[in-house]
Amino acid sequence: MVSYDKVLVFGGDTDPGIRLTQRALAAGYGVFSVLRGPSVSDYIGQAGVESMLCDMTDRAAVARAFAGRGGPGSAVVSILGGSPQMNTQGNINVIDAAVAAGVRRFVLTSSIGCGDSAAAVDPFVKAIAGRALRAKEWAENRLRGTDLDWTIVRAGGTTRRPGTGTAILTASRTVSGYIALTDLGEMLFLALQSPKAIHQALAAVDTARAVNIDGSPLLPAEL
């Protein structure tokens, strides 16, 4: 297990971001929550978490978020999406700013269907979500090209159902399935803490709602 002085959560106002923040605070980490919109969740406000509003597609704004918060004692988790621009430029801005700020640890949220997990996505789904998947893959490639201690967490289809506690991170490239947003936050925290997750792309799914399309057993990654 690895601990950090501060965890910068880009997309801290998302459901996974809020759950990650809860877990990080409970573990004794300082948290800086970078928000996508003007509304701050009740939890972020009540917990007294330091936060700021930021347009992640603006490189200068993202760089300001790192002011005084960089260095090897800080870690970054990026939970951005919703548009191709946010999936690519937003994430790439955060990656580049982290490198410039001397951060070492970076966890990027992506999707099953990117990179070497492309075969796990149904062609019909790929036809609908192909642009978003390509955008996320560009961000993945940018991160892989850095010397950061990176982890890519590829989420299955996300739902707003209550967390089940049966989610896993798996190294499978053929897994297809779903995961609750709160459980995704749990998996991001697990990836953040594990040295064995460094330089790995892992899928995050609920074991009750996922299957390997090649019929092989679905096994958790050794973390």
C-alpha positions as CSV (number, residue, x, y, z in Angstrom):
1,M,0.0,0.0,0.0
2,V,1.2,3.5,-0.9
3,S,0.2,6.7,0.9
4,Y,0.3,10.3,-0.4
5,D,0.4,13.7,1.2
6,K,-2.3,14.9,-1.2
7,V,-4.6,13.3,-3.8
8,L,-5.9,15.7,-6.6
9,V,-9.2,14.4,-7.9
10,F,-10.1,15.9,-11.3
11,G,-13.9,15.3,-11.5
12,G,-14.3,15.2,-7.8
13,D,-17.9,16.1,-8.1
14,T,-18.7,12.9,-9.9
15,D,-20.1,9.9,-8.0
16,P,-16.8,7.9,-8.4
17,G,-14.9,11.1,-7.4
18,I,-17.0,11.5,-4.2
19,R,-16.6,7.9,-3.2
20,L,-12.8,8.1,-3.9
21,T,-12.7,11.2,-1.8
22,Q,-14.5,9.5,1.1
23,R,-12.0,6.6,1.0
24,A,-9.0,8.9,0.7
25,L,-10.0,11.0,3.7
26,A,-10.7,7.9,5.8
27,A,-7.2,6.7,5.0
28,G,-5.7,10.0,6.2
29,Y,-4.9,11.6,2.8
30,G,-5.3,15.2,2.0
31,V,-7.7,15.7,-0.9
32,F,-8.0,18.5,-3.4
33,S,-11.2,18.2,-5.4
34,V,-11.2,19.8,-8.9
35,L,-14.8,20.4,-9.9
36,R,-16.3,20.4,-13.4
37,G,-19.4,22.6,-12.6
38,P,-20.4,25.3,-10.2
39,S,-22.5,23.1,-8.0
40,V,-20.5,21.5,-5.1
41,S,-21.9,18.2,-3.7
42,D,-23.2,18.3,-0.1
43,Y,-20.5,15.9,0.8
44,I,-17.6,17.9,-0.6
45,G,-18.8,21.0,1.2
46,Q,-19.6,19.3,4.6
47,A,-16.3,17.4,4.6
48,G,-14.4,20.7,4.3
49,V,-12.5,19.4,1.3
50,E,-10.5,22.0,-0.5
51,S,-11.9,22.5,-4.0
52,M,-11.9,24.7,-7.1
53,L,-13.9,25.0,-10.2
54,C,-11.9,24.3,-13.4
55,D,-12.5,24.1,-17.1
56,M,-10.3,21.0,-17.7
57,T,-10.2,21.8,-21.4
58,D,-8.3,25.0,-20.6
59,R,-4.6,24.2,-20.2
60,A,-3.8,27.3,-18.1
61,A,-6.7,26.6,-15.7
62,V,-5.6,23.1,-15.2
63,A,-2.0,24.3,-14.5
64,R,-3.4,26.6,-11.9
65,A,-5.0,23.7,-10.1
66,F,-1.5,22.2,-9.5
67,A,0.0,25.4,-8.1
68,G,1.6,24.5,-4.7
69,R,0.2,21.0,-5.0
70,G,2.8,19.1,-7.1
71,G,5.8,17.0,-6.3
72,P,6.3,13.3,-5.7
73,G,4.1,13.4,-2.6
74,S,1.0,14.1,-4.6
75,A,-1.1,11.7,-6.7
76,V,-3.7,12.5,-9.4
77,V,-6.9,10.7,-10.3
78,S,-8.6,11.9,-13.4
79,I,-12.3,11.0,-13.8
80,L,-13.3,13.1,-16.8
81,G,-15.8,12.4,-19.6
82,G,-19.1,13.4,-21.1
83,S,-17.7,14.8,-24.4
84,P,-14.9,13.9,-26.8
85,Q,-13.2,17.1,-25.9
86,M,-13.2,16.3,-22.2
87,N,-12.1,12.7,-22.9
88,T,-9.1,13.8,-24.9
89,Q,-8.1,17.4,-24.3
90,G,-9.3,17.5,-20.7
91,N,-7.5,14.4,-19.7
92,I,-4.4,15.3,-21.7
93,N,-4.2,18.7,-20.1
94,V,-4.3,17.0,-16.6
95,I,-1.6,14.5,-17.7
96,D,0.7,17.2,-19.0
97,A,0.2,19.5,-16.0
98,A,0.9,16.6,-13.7
99,V,4.2,15.9,-15.5
100,A,5.1,19.6,-15.3
101,A,4.3,19.7,-11.6
102,G,6.6,16.8,-10.8
103,V,3.8,14.4,-9.7
104,R,4.7,10.7,-9.9
105,R,1.4,8.8,-9.5
106,F,-1.4,9.1,-11.9
107,V,-4.7,7.1,-12.2
108,L,-6.7,7.6,-15.4
109,T,-10.3,6.6,-15.8
110,S,-11.0,5.1,-19.2
111,S,-13.5,2.6,-20.7
112,I,-13.5,-1.0,-21.7
113,G,-13.3,-1.0,-25.5
114,C,-10.1,1.1,-25.6
115,G,-6.8,-0.2,-26.8
116,D,-6.2,-3.9,-26.5
117,S,-9.7,-4.3,-24.9
118,A,-11.5,-3.4,-28.2
119,A,-12.7,-6.9,-28.8
120,A,-14.7,-6.9,-25.6
121,V,-17.2,-4.3,-27.0
122,D,-20.1,-5.4,-29.1
123,P,-19.9,-4.0,-32.6
124,F,-23.3,-2.2,-32.2
125,V,-22.1,-0.5,-29.0
126,K,-18.8,0.4,-30.7
127,A,-20.7,2.0,-33.6
128,I,-22.5,4.2,-31.1
129,A,-19.7,4.9,-28.7
130,G,-16.8,4.7,-31.1
131,R,-15.9,8.4,-31.1
132,A,-15.8,8.5,-27.3
133,L,-13.7,5.3,-27.1
134,R,-11.2,6.8,-29.6
135,A,-11.0,10.0,-27.6
136,K,-10.3,8.1,-24.4
137,E,-7.7,5.9,-26.2
138,W,-5.8,9.1,-27.2
139,A,-5.6,10.1,-23.6
140,E,-4.4,6.6,-22.6
141,N,-1.7,6.8,-25.2
142,R,-0.6,10.2,-23.9
143,L,-0.3,8.8,-20.4
144,R,1.6,5.7,-21.5
145,G,4.2,8.0,-23.2
146,T,5.1,9.7,-19.9
147,D,7.4,8.5,-17.2
148,L,4.6,8.8,-14.6
149,D,3.7,5.8,-12.4
150,W,0.4,5.4,-14.2
151,T,-2.5,3.1,-13.9
152,I,-5.4,3.0,-16.4
153,V,-8.8,1.9,-15.0
154,R,-11.1,0.9,-17.8
155,A,-14.7,1.0,-16.5
156,G,-17.4,-1.2,-17.8
157,G,-20.8,0.3,-18.5
158,T,-21.6,2.5,-15.6
159,T,-24.9,2.6,-13.7
160,R,-26.3,4.6,-10.8
161,R,-27.4,1.6,-8.9
162,P,-26.3,1.3,-5.3
163,G,-22.8,-0.1,-4.8
164,T,-22.7,-3.9,-4.5
165,G,-19.3,-4.5,-3.0
166,T,-18.7,-7.2,-5.6
167,A,-16.7,-5.1,-8.1
168,I,-13.2,-6.1,-9.1
169,L,-10.2,-4.9,-11.0
170,T,-9.2,-7.5,-13.6
171,A,-6.3,-7.7,-16.1
172,S,-8.6,-9.4,-18.6
173,R,-8.8,-7.9,-22.0
174,T,-11.9,-9.8,-22.9
175,V,-14.2,-8.8,-20.1
176,S,-17.5,-7.1,-20.8
177,G,-19.9,-5.9,-18.2
178,Y,-21.2,-3.1,-15.9
179,I,-20.2,-1.4,-12.7
180,A,-22.0,1.0,-10.3
181,L,-20.5,4.4,-10.2
182,T,-19.8,4.3,-6.5
183,D,-18.1,0.9,-6.9
184,L,-15.9,2.5,-9.6
185,G,-14.8,5.0,-7.0
186,E,-13.8,2.1,-4.8
187,M,-11.8,0.5,-7.6
188,L,-10.0,3.8,-8.3
189,F,-9.0,4.0,-4.7
190,L,-7.8,0.4,-4.8
191,A,-5.7,1.1,-7.9
192,L,-4.3,4.3,-6.4
193,Q,-3.0,2.4,-3.3
194,S,-1.5,-0.6,-5.0
195,P,2.1,-0.5,-6.2
196,K,1.3,-3.7,-8.3
197,A,-1.2,-1.6,-10.3
198,I,1.5,0.7,-11.7
199,H,2.0,0.5,-15.4
200,Q,-1.1,-1.7,-15.8
201,A,-4.4,-1.2,-17.7
202,L,-7.1,-2.9,-15.6
203,A,-10.9,-3.3,-16.2
204,A,-13.3,-2.4,-13.5
205,V,-16.5,-4.5,-13.4
206,D,-19.1,-6.0,-11.1
207,T,-18.5,-9.8,-11.0
208,A,-22.3,-10.3,-10.8
209,R,-22.8,-8.3,-14.1
210,A,-19.7,-9.2,-16.2
211,V,-18.3,-12.1,-18.2
212,N,-15.2,-12.8,-20.3
213,I,-16.5,-13.0,-23.9
214,D,-14.0,-15.9,-24.6
215,G,-15.6,-18.0,-21.9
216,S,-12.6,-17.9,-19.6
217,P,-13.0,-17.5,-15.8
218,L,-13.2,-13.9,-14.6
219,L,-10.4,-13.4,-12.1
220,P,-9.3,-10.3,-10.1
221,A,-5.9,-8.8,-10.7
222,E,-3.3,-9.7,-8.1
223,L,-3.0,-6.4,-6.2
